[in-house]
Amino acid sequence: MGEAFEVGAVPFNADGWGPLDNAAANTNLPLNVPFAPFSRSDKLGRIADWTRNFNNPTRSKNPADSAFDFSLDESFPASADDDASFRLVDGKPPPRPRFGPKWRFQQQRQLPQRRDEEVEAKKREAEKERARRDRLYHLNRSNPNAPRREAAVFKSSVDIQPEWNMHDQIPFSTFSKLSFTVPEPEDLLLCGALEYYDRAYDRITPKNERRLERFKNRNFFKVTTTDDPVIRRLANEDKATVFATDTILSTLMCAPRSVYSWDIVVERVGNKLFFDKRDGSQLDLLSVHETSQEPLPEAKDDINSAHSLSVEAAYINQNFSQQVLIRDGNKVTFDEANPFANEGEEVASVAYRYRRWKLDDDMYLVARCEVQSVVDVNKQRSFLTLNALNEFDPKYSGVDWRQKLETQRGAVLATELKNNANKLAKWTAQALLGSADMMKLGYVSRIHPRDHFNHVILAVVGYKPKDFAAQINLNTSNMWGIVKSIVDLCMKLNEGKYVLVKDPSKPQVRIYEVPANAFENDYVEEPLPEDEQVQPPAEGADGEEAAATTNDVEDKPVEDQA
């Protein structure tokens, strides 16, 4: 057992702080114990330093450490032996904990990167954007007189014959500045019969998808303007001067959004104007991925080519519009039966509204508009239009509907608005022309990406046409401004037959004068190579000719709808 430690007597200083001034009173204190005088205002430091490591020769000598060195004092005889035998277990500083913002951000680079679908979709979008920039870069650097590469991808919807005479060409840039307001239309006649909408389809989700059925026994009619017996009757009664269908009007109204080529036949008979479509025209089909940056396969027999997808989309739309109905025989009938159906023939649920708009003091327009269904809301009858968006391969869009429709439906719709801007705008324009109270959009997908015959319904969403038009930036005044400018331009032409052709590679439309028997059964069209087709005039004439088309139209600045 070691020697006992004796502190000794500590004298009391009644006159102040510290030891007494009398040296005799300090005889009990150990020798060589340093004393540092201090005052009340001084901050006290360490009383004892237990962190010093005398085994570290590299440590710098601090003069203040001598105040705590008792090794020379004889009052502590065992201190030297204790110091000689004392060793720290570890002289290293304690490790810093691996947490906090600095370590987290330094280590984040080493974390494994996510490989989910969102990351892959962002990569695909970046690749597509880079490819688009490269394409535009090389296009601008190439010879301006050389044909564009896109011209080989998009073919003209009709072969331009050498005997056709081009009258004018209108760039789409002039359409964005047009504005015209029409009063509310009036219904001249309602024909056909409608079945009620089945609201159970509003509750469909990707988890309880519904198989798309086929309706082979129901007939669908795509009758052009001049073949419509009701329009012929209204024309004989001089009810209007301009006649068209909602499909043709919506094509003109949404022309600035179109990419693929299309054509509309215009016949000037006396003071009347008829807008027609050719037999087998592309207007009967629905474009798919028309405004997408991702190119589709060029082979026509490929199930994902533009033509194959258009046929598939038209097939899906017809079947979808009949499947979502309550087929119990209860129908809403109107003034007349379906004007195109034979007696006893089973026809699709459709109602034709023949409506008249006032374009000028002495100019009226009559159009045949369609609605596909009816529903009772608060004891009031509401008309519906039924259309379906179709997913063919998630690799092209970058969004998998089965995973995103429930949680990110807005992202799915935004992707469709980007890839199918023209088709959705035309559907909205048709709903506005027919004064539909609601437009139902169905999301239909293939069962397997390589099976284009079998499909499932993943969801059905309803929108009010006016609200949806505002959402997709579709201006009603601009739509009618485009129609009014084209009508005024055609009214200046002589009597005869003309054709409006959307250029396959440029955002413009051309007007050709064609023979009277063009597009008839006895008229033979010979497909011509592009270098032998009628070429447009030089680009410098665009401005003068385009300005001539807008003289008679009220020019109001509106937002660009293209």
Phi and psi in degrees as a GROMACS rama.xvg file:
@    title "Ramachandran Plot"
@    xaxis  label "Phi"
@    yaxis  label "Psi"
@TYPE xy
-72.076  168.755  GLY-2
-68.7035  141.957  GLU-3
-68.563  145.384  ALA-4
-93.2445  121.432  PHE-5
-109.907  122.492  GLU-6
-78.7764  -39.662  VAL-7
93.5367  176.2  GLY-8
-84.2302  134.859  ALA-9
-107.349  111.344  VAL-10
-68.3372  150.093  PRO-11
-93.7035  129.1  PHE-12
-101.853  106.221  ASN-13
-83.706  -13.2464  ALA-14
-95.7195  -11.4545  ASP-15
174.647  -159.304  GLY-16
-93.3221  155.789  TRP-17
85.7832  -174.849  GLY-18
-71.5549  164.17  PRO-19
-70.9562  154.627  LEU-20
-72.0077  -23.1275  ASP-21
-71.9623  119.247  ASN-22
-68.4868  -25.8309  ALA-23
-68.0697  -27.6601  ALA-24
-75.4991  -11.525  ALA-25
-100.327  14.7209  ASN-26
-70.8803  -21.111  THR-27
-82.22  -11.075  ASN-28
-75.1158  146.603  LEU-29
-62.3204  150.502  PRO-30
-76.7748  155.749  LEU-31
59.7758  17.5908  ASN-32
-85.9194  115.912  VAL-33
-70.5935  152.072  PRO-34
-132.07  125.79  PHE-35
-105.042  110.941  ALA-36
-67.3025  146.809  PRO-37
-150.727  164.248  PHE-38
-116.693  174.826  SER-39
-65.9856  -28.7835  ARG-40
-79.2129  -12.2419  SER-41
-76.0383  146.376  ASP-42
-87.3432  128.61  LYS-43
-75.846  138.966  LEU-44
-98.523  -137.674  GLY-45
-78.6006  137.391  ARG-46
-84.8797  -40.1951  ILE-47
-143.592  138.998  ALA-48
-105.95  107.148  ASP-49
-99.5286  3.50635  TRP-50
-100.395  -5.37213  THR-51
-69.2552  142.138  ARG-52
-117.786  102.507  ASN-53
-75.222  -11.3522  PHE-54
-81.9987  -7.16148  ASN-55
-97.4819  100.754  ASN-56
-70.1467  -18.9692  PRO-57
-81.8618  -7.31427  THR-58
-70.916  135.378  ARG-59
-70.3648  145.819  SER-60
-82.5908  120.784  LYS-61
-100.759  122.844  ASN-62
-58.2161  -29.1001  PRO-63
-69.684  -18.649  ALA-64
-70.4651  -18.4228  ASP-65
-67.4226  -22.6763  SER-66
-67.1821  -17.437  ALA-67
-113.613  18.3898  PHE-68
-100.382  108.695  ASP-69
-107.412  18.5365  PHE-70
-70.9949  -23.4904  SER-71
-91.4368  -3.82408  LEU-72
-85.1158  130.105  ASP-73
-73.0515  -11.8616  GLU-74
-71.4733  -16.5819  SER-75
-119.96  74.8107  PHE-76
-67.1023  -27.7532  PRO-77
-88.0611  0.693875  ALA-78
-68.3234  -36.7693  SER-79
-67.0333  -41.6144  ALA-80
-65.5788  -40.002  ASP-81
-63.5048  -40.2647  ASP-82
-66.5437  -34.9168  ASP-83
-69.1348  -33.6836  ALA-84
-91.6482  -9.41488  SER-85
-83.9533  129.149  PHE-86
-135.983  138.008  ARG-87
-73.6051  146.561  LEU-88
-65.1994  -44.451  VAL-89
-145.59  120.347  ASP-90
-87.7147  -1.88289  GLY-91
-76.0217  149.47  LYS-92
-66.6037  149.291  PRO-93
-61.8125  141.792  PRO-94
-67.2347  145.988  PRO-95
-76.1711  137.858  ARG-96
-66.2059  142.092  PRO-97
-89.2235  66.7288  ARG-98
-150.211  173.453  PHE-99
106.017  167.208  GLY-100
-65.2615  -34.5748  PRO-101
-65.7621  -47.397  LYS-102
-67.5723  -36.6806  TRP-103
-63.0889  -44.5317  ARG-104
-73.6457  -29.1575  PHE-105
-70.7904  -34.5502  GLN-106
-87.5561  -9.93945  GLN-107
-64.4884  -27.6817  GLN-108
-67.2741  -21.6093  ARG-109
-93.1794  -6.92006  GLN-110
-68.9465  147.349  LEU-111
-66.9472  136.107  PRO-112
-77.7893  140.607  GLN-113
-69.0858  142.146  ARG-114
-121.849  42.2607  ARG-115
-88.0004  -174.698  ASP-116
-71.1368  -29.9878  GLU-117
-66.5702  -40.8405  GLU-118
-64.3675  -42.8243  VAL-119
-65.362  -38.1633  GLU-120
-65.5924  -39.7916  ALA-121
-64.456  -37.427  LYS-122
-64.7298  -41.9907  LYS-123
-64.2703  -40.7504  ARG-124
-62.9788  -39.8255  GLU-125
-65.1559  -39.3148  ALA-126
-65.1883  -41.509  GLU-127
-65.6269  -40.9429  LYS-128
-66.1042  -38.6918  GLU-129
-66.2129  -41.0994  ARG-130
-64.5103  -37.443  ALA-131
-65.9527  -42.4734  ARG-132
-64.4089  -40.8123  ARG-133
-63.2615  -39.5374  ASP-134
-64.3032  -44.0952  ARG-135
-67.0559  -35.5096  LEU-136
-64.1996  -48.7852  TYR-137
-67.7192  -31.9188  HIS-138
-67.678  -39.9247  LEU-139
-72.0882  -30.7763  ASN-140
-82.0768  -19.0964  ARG-141
-76.3739  177.609  SER-142
-66.2029  123.485  ASN-143
-64.7192  -22.7427  PRO-144
-82.5316  -11.0696  ASN-145
-76.4197  148.773  ALA-146
-65.5363  146.362  PRO-147
-71.6522  150.153  ARG-148
-69.0582  -29.764  ARG-149
-66.8644  -22.4432  GLU-150
-64.6499  -27.3054  ALA-151
-77.3569  -19.0203  ALA-152
-86.8082  -47.5228  VAL-153
-99.0774  115.889  PHE-154
-91.6503  156.784  LYS-155
-68.7121  143.138  SER-156
-70.5125  -19.8721  SER-157
-140.807  142.493  VAL-158
-76.4511  124.438  ASP-159
-77.7128  117.694  ILE-160
-85.7432  153.092  GLN-161
-66.0196  -25.6646  PRO-162
-83.131  -2.42504  GLU-163
-77.9657  140.274  TRP-164
-110.883  118.732  ASN-165
-82.3543  128.637  MET-166
-96.3741  -38.6279  HIS-167
-160.812  160.659  ASP-168
-138.672  136.849  GLN-169
-121.462  116.647  ILE-170
-73.1294  148.083  PRO-171
-66.4409  -19.289  PHE-172
-63.1081  -27.0285  SER-173
-76.0199  -23.6145  THR-174
-68.3761  -31.3963  PHE-175
-67.7554  -18.7093  SER-176
-94.482  -3.48459  LYS-177
-83.3004  147.119  LEU-178
-152.271  133.74  SER-179
-153.748  133.314  PHE-180
-108.208  129.621  THR-181
-111.881  147.13  VAL-182
-71.7847  173.092  PRO-183
-62.3865  137.72  GLU-184
-76.3627  166.988  PRO-185
-119.852  142.945  GLU-186
-84.5995  121.59  ASP-187
-87.9258  -36.2764  LEU-188
-162.256  145.464  LEU-189
-122.761  130.551  LEU-190
-130.029  157.23  CYS-191
100.059  -166.376  GLY-192
-148.555  144.531  ALA-193
-120.956  142.961  LEU-194
-100.961  157.06  GLU-195
-77.6097  149.471  TYR-196
-79.1982  137.988  TYR-197
-89.0066  109.208  ASP-198
-72.0333  -8.4537  ARG-199
-63.8228  -23.766  ALA-200
-74.1716  -15.2459  TYR-201
-70.244  -17.8908  ASP-202
-98.7267  8.64353  ARG-203
-74.3144  136.041  ILE-204
-128.687  166.15  THR-205
-59.2022  -22.0846  PRO-206
-78.745  -27.8045  LYS-207
-122.822  56.601  ASN-208
-62.4555  158.915  GLU-209
-121.406  133.225  ARG-210
-67.8998  136.664  ARG-211
-77.6844  123.381  LEU-212
-88.2252  167.376  GLU-213
-114.868  135.485  ARG-214
-119.882  83.6811  PHE-215
-81.1476  -21.0992  LYS-216
-86.7975  -14.8315  ASN-217
-91.0078  134.618  ARG-218
-96.913  137.51  ASN-219
-115.195  136.895  PHE-220
-114.639  130.472  PHE-221
-121.296  72.6808  LYS-222
-92.664  133.514  VAL-223
-76.663  179.11  THR-224
-66.6759  -52.5877  THR-225
-73.2541  -15.4608  THR-226
-89.4014  -1.30718  ASP-227
-83.3117  118.638  ASP-228
-65.4712  -30.6407  PRO-229
-69.4125  -41.7552  VAL-230
-66.8394  -36.8054  ILE-231
-60.0799  -41.8227  ARG-232
-66.0327  -43.022  ARG-233
-66.496  -33.4265  LEU-234
-68.5535  -38.9594  ALA-235
-66.1592  -28.6033  ASN-236
-86.9958  4.43959  GLU-237
55.367  43.7899  ASP-238
-75.9916  -21.357  LYS-239
-161.093  175.391  ALA-240
-112.554  -19.2269  THR-241
-124.258  133.97  VAL-242
-131.32  139.755  PHE-243
-162.503  -178.036  ALA-244
-118.416  165.365  THR-245
-66.1557  -30.0991  ASP-246
-65.2884  -42.5693  THR-247
-70.3903  -42.3122  ILE-248
-64.4447  -41.703  LEU-249
-66.09  -31.9369  SER-250
-64.694  -41.5806  THR-251
-69.6644  -42.0294  LEU-252
-64.4202  -34.5907  MET-253
-103.904  19.8577  CYS-254
-56.4135  -40.0678  ALA-255
-61.3393  -19.9054  PRO-256
-89.9081  -7.77922  ARG-257
-80.4205  148.41  SER-258
-118.344  -45.0531  VAL-259
-71.6914  157.253  TYR-260
-77.2737  144.731  SER-261
-146.742  165.531  TRP-262
-145.624  146.349  ASP-263
-132.704  131.828  ILE-264
-88.6763  132.384  VAL-265
-118.743  126.728  VAL-266
-118.38  124.013  GLU-267
-101.752  110.212  ARG-268
-121.212  106.327  VAL-269
64.3645  -127.435  GLY-270
-98.5224  13.1023  ASN-271
-108.253  153.941  LYS-272
-130.393  126.203  LEU-273
-118.727  126.163  PHE-274
-100.421  119.163  PHE-275
-122.259  168.357  ASP-276
-122.849  150.58  LYS-277
-73.3231  157.776  ARG-278
-65.4365  131.466  ASP-279
73.3321  22.6269  GLY-280
-70.2714  157.466  SER-281
-69.0615  -14.3508  GLN-282
-65.8574  -22.9842  LEU-283
-74.9481  -17.1794  ASP-284
-100.165  167.957  LEU-285
-114.035  126.852  LEU-286
-72.8425  151.728  SER-287
-131.965  129.644  VAL-288
56.9982  37.6793  HIS-289
-68.1763  -40.7924  GLU-290
-101.07  17.1918  THR-291
-82.8053  151.69  SER-292
-81.7944  -15.2296  GLN-293
-83.1591  117.052  GLU-294
-71.7996  143.74  PRO-295
-90.772  159.662  LEU-296
-58.6242  142.197  PRO-297
-85.332  -22.4434  GLU-298
-64.9159  125.992  ALA-299
-68.5758  -27.2807  LYS-300
-84.8054  -3.12897  ASP-301
-72.0833  137.739  ASP-302
-68.6384  -15.0106  ILE-303
-107.978  15.6631  ASN-304
-75.3643  164.638  SER-305
-60.7465  -42.2665  ALA-306
-68.5579  -44.9042  HIS-307
-63.2625  -40.3359  SER-308
-67.9883  -32.8111  LEU-309
-65.9412  -43.0507  SER-310
-64.9921  -42.1257  VAL-311
-63.3706  -41.3394  GLU-312
-65.2027  -39.855  ALA-313
-64.8429  -39.3161  ALA-314
-63.5795  -43.3589  TYR-315
-64.7355  -42.0814  ILE-316
-62.9692  -42.5365  ASN-317
-64.5053  -46.0187  GLN-318
-69.7955  -37.9589  ASN-319
-63.9208  -40.7748  PHE-320
-65.5506  -18.8796  SER-321
-101.372  -25.3363  GLN-322
-74.2199  -32.5956  GLN-323
-82.8408  15.9316  VAL-324
-103.817  159.208  LEU-325
-88.1576  102.283  ILE-326
-93.1245  68.1104  ARG-327
-111.733  11.934  ASP-328
88.572  -9.81505  GLY-329
-83.109  114.022  ASN-330
-128.211  155.984  LYS-331
-101.765  115.865  VAL-332
-100.48  162.6  THR-333
-128.663  -161.446  PHE-334
-57.2087  -45.4665  ASP-335
-131.649  160.264  GLU-336
-75.48  177.29  ALA-337
-58.8259  119.61  ASN-338
-71.2439  -10.9436  PRO-339
-106.647  -5.63925  PHE-340
-96.8842  146.12  ALA-341
-83.7529  162.334  ASN-342
-67.282  131.21  GLU-343
83.5629  0.812433  GLY-344
-86.0333  136.564  GLU-345
-82.049  121.672  GLU-346
-119.035  162.115  VAL-347
-73.3618  158.054  ALA-348
-71.8242  110.228  SER-349
-158.704  145.533  VAL-350
-125.915  136.01  ALA-351
-104.564  122.04  TYR-352
-107.709  112.09  ARG-353
-88.9184  109.775  TYR-354
-119.491  153.415  ARG-355
-125.902  130.125  ARG-356
-114.39  146.922  TRP-357
-95.6231  113.787  LYS-358
-94.0206  -26.579  LEU-359
-158.767  178.529  ASP-360
-61.3159  -36.5204  ASP-361
-120.841  24.6239  ASP-362
-135.503  121.89  MET-363
-124.112  151.414  TYR-364
-121.725  129.549  LEU-365
-114.101  131.252  VAL-366
-134.872  145.628  ALA-367
-91.9107  116.831  ARG-368
-111.031  152.788  CYS-369
-121.522  142.182  GLU-370
-131.039  148.732  VAL-371
-106.441  -15.7065  GLN-372
-157.523  175.093  SER-373
-143.474  151.179  VAL-374
-147.878  147.471  VAL-375
-95.0502  120.786  ASP-376
-123.7  116.082  VAL-377
53.6957  45.1754  ASN-378
62.9279  21.6533  LYS-379
-122.709  141.188  GLN-380
-82.4716  128.284  ARG-381
-122.746  135.702  SER-382
-90.5  145.539  PHE-383
-125.541  146.834  LEU-384
-109.645  141.524  THR-385
-121.106  120.242  LEU-386
-138.774  159.767  ASN-387
-134.978  130.239  ALA-388
-87.7773  142.64  LEU-389
-123.024  136.15  ASN-390
-101.58  126.8  GLU-391
-109.316  -35.4057  PHE-392
-158.533  116.904  ASP-393
-60.584  -19.1732  PRO-394
-65.7861  -29.5243  LYS-395
-78.523  -38.9889  TYR-396
-88.9622  -25.6923  SER-397
82.0161  1.18031  GLY-398
-127.682  124.802  VAL-399
-90.8572  112.683  ASP-400
-60.9986  -37.5942  TRP-401
-64.2243  -24.0523  ARG-402
-99.5435  -25.2657  GLN-403
-105.818  -15.7007  LYS-404
-65.8556  -35.6628  LEU-405
-77.8954  -39.4477  GLU-406
-98.6764  -31.3321  THR-407
-133.988  58.7485  GLN-408
-65.1311  -34.1594  ARG-409
-62.8198  -36.6855  GLY-410
-67.7656  -36.639  ALA-411
-64.9117  -45.0183  VAL-412
-65.2675  -38.911  LEU-413
-63.0046  -38.416  ALA-414
-65.1557  -40.8075  THR-415
-67.6964  -36.3258  GLU-416
-65.4088  -29.6317  LEU-417
-77.9401  -40.5614  LYS-418
-87.0924  -24.3246  ASN-419
-132.387  48.7798  ASN-420
-62.482  -40.4574  ALA-421
-68.8977  -43.4791  ASN-422
-65.0642  -44.5355  LYS-423
-66.9169  -35.5582  LEU-424
-66.8651  -38.32  ALA-425
-66.8927  -40.6255  LYS-426
-61.6075  -40.9655  TRP-427
-66.7167  -40.7258  THR-428
-64.1471  -39.469  ALA-429
-65.4657  -38.1602  GLN-430
-65.9271  -37.8631  ALA-431
-68.8569  -39.0868  LEU-432
-64.293  -38.92  LEU-433
-85.2212  2.93022  GLY-434
52.5219  43.0159  SER-435
-71.2883  140.371  ALA-436
-79.3844  -22.5561  ASP-437
-153.343  142.159  MET-438
-117.506  124.588  MET-439
-97.7115  127.09  LYS-440
-110.814  122.397  LEU-441
-100.62  144.531  GLY-442
-105.773  107.65  TYR-443
-115.644  132.761  VAL-444
-129.379  155.553  SER-445
-69.0303  148.24  ARG-446
-64.7833  -39.0303  ILE-447
-137.764  142.21  HIS-448
-57.0055  -22.4584  PRO-449
-99.62  4.61789  ARG-450
-112.108  105.095  ASP-451
-100.215  17.2968  HIS-452
-107.198  -27.6049  PHE-453
-114.838  132.202  ASN-454
-137.506  163.501  HIS-455
-132.564  149.992  VAL-456
-91.9809  121.199  ILE-457
-96.8321  -29.6603  LEU-458
-168.542  157.971  ALA-459
-135.421  127.323  VAL-460
-127.016  140.497  VAL-461
-108.336  143.028  GLY-462
-136.993  149.232  TYR-463
-81.0215  131.29  LYS-464
-56.5556  -41.3422  PRO-465
-66.5641  -41.5618  LYS-466
-66.7659  -40.782  ASP-467
-68.139  -35.5521  PHE-468
-62.9899  -40.7139  ALA-469
-66.1743  -34.1375  ALA-470
-67.5241  -37.1151  GLN-471
-95.844  11.2533  ILE-472
63.2316  44.508  ASN-473
-104.022  110.32  LEU-474
-92.1626  121.633  ASN-475
-65.1108  -40.6153  THR-476
-64.1114  -37.5752  SER-477
-68.3982  -37.2182  ASN-478
-59.3203  -48.3937  MET-479
-72.7502  -26.327  TRP-480
-63.9009  -38.1312  GLY-481
-65.1815  -45.575  ILE-482
-62.6833  -43.6472  VAL-483
-64.2866  -39.1365  LYS-484
-67.0704  -40.1183  SER-485
-69.5238  -38.9024  ILE-486
-63.2421  -44.6232  VAL-487
-62.7363  -37.7032  ASP-488
-66.2373  -42.4732  LEU-489
-72.1212  -28.0863  CYS-490
-67.8606  -21.5689  MET-491
-81.921  -11.912  LYS-492
-78.2879  158.49  LEU-493
-73.417  166.508  ASN-494
-62.6748  140.557  GLU-495
152.889  -166.397  GLY-496
-115.874  135.85  LYS-497
-134.377  166.536  TYR-498
-139.378  131.788  VAL-499
-93.5287  124.982  LEU-500
-124.6  125.15  VAL-501
-78.4594  126.433  LYS-502
-61.288  134.268  ASP-503
-70.8612  -19.7251  PRO-504
-124.097  -7.27408  SER-505
-129.124  149.535  LYS-506
-78.6709  74.5235  PRO-507
-158.108  162.549  GLN-508
-125.897  142.846  VAL-509
-117.987  152.615  ARG-510
-116.269  120.399  ILE-511
-114.859  142.878  TYR-512
-92.4938  126.395  GLU-513
-119.119  161.127  VAL-514
-60.8801  159.643  PRO-515
-65.6569  -29.3673  ALA-516
-94.7243  13.0738  ASN-517
-64.8008  141.082  ALA-518
67.659  12.349  PHE-519
-89.6009  174.999  GLU-520
-65.5572  -32.6808  ASN-521
-91.8185  4.03609  ASP-522
-97.1479  122.088  TYR-523
-101.65  121.744  VAL-524
-96.9334  130.242  GLU-525
-103  115.85  GLU-526
-60.6512  128.579  PRO-527
-114.54  147.801  LEU-528
-62.2744  155.985  PRO-529
-63.9964  -31.3493  GLU-530
-72.5017  -16.899  ASP-531
-99.3569  -6.07669  GLU-532
-76.9182  163.562  GLN-533
-65.3717  125.755  VAL-534
-95.4448  148.445  GLN-535
-72.9415  164.872  PRO-536
-69.8824  179.738  PRO-537
-63.8445  156.622  ALA-538
-65.0125  -25.6281  GLU-539
-65.6558  -21.1077  GLY-540
-84.8175  -2.56499  ALA-541
-60.6714  -44.7452  ASP-542
-64.1366  -43.5803  GLY-543
-67.551  -43.8965  GLU-544
-69.5564  -35.3797  GLU-545
-69.072  -35.9272  ALA-546
-65.4163  -31.8244  ALA-547
-67.6154  -20.7695  ALA-548
-83.7142  -10.4253  THR-549
-117.2  14.1565  THR-550
-68.8392  -39.6829  ASN-551
-91.7924  11.9721  ASP-552
-114.34  138.556  VAL-553
-62.4661  119.518  GLU-554
-97.9404  101.431  ASP-555
-118.156  138.219  LYS-556
-70.0138  121.019  PRO-557
-127.631  165.881  VAL-558
-68.968  145.415  GLU-559
-66.2254  120.956  ASP-560
-97.053  -2.52547  GLN-561
